[in-house]
């Protein structure tokens, strides 16, 4: 359980970093392979949540997801 808590905390920290206003957030660029998008992890609900998170993050002006 400790690993899951650590991973959740790390993910929350990354989200906060990308959404901060000051100091300016870092530029983030990601290139995803089709295989990464098709690999099922945790079922349909988890996958939908992950794709939604990518779409939301991709709308930020300093984030590029290709």
Beta strands, then each sheet from edge to edge (+ up, - down):
strand 1: 28-30
strand 2: 63-65
sheet 1: 1+ 2+
end
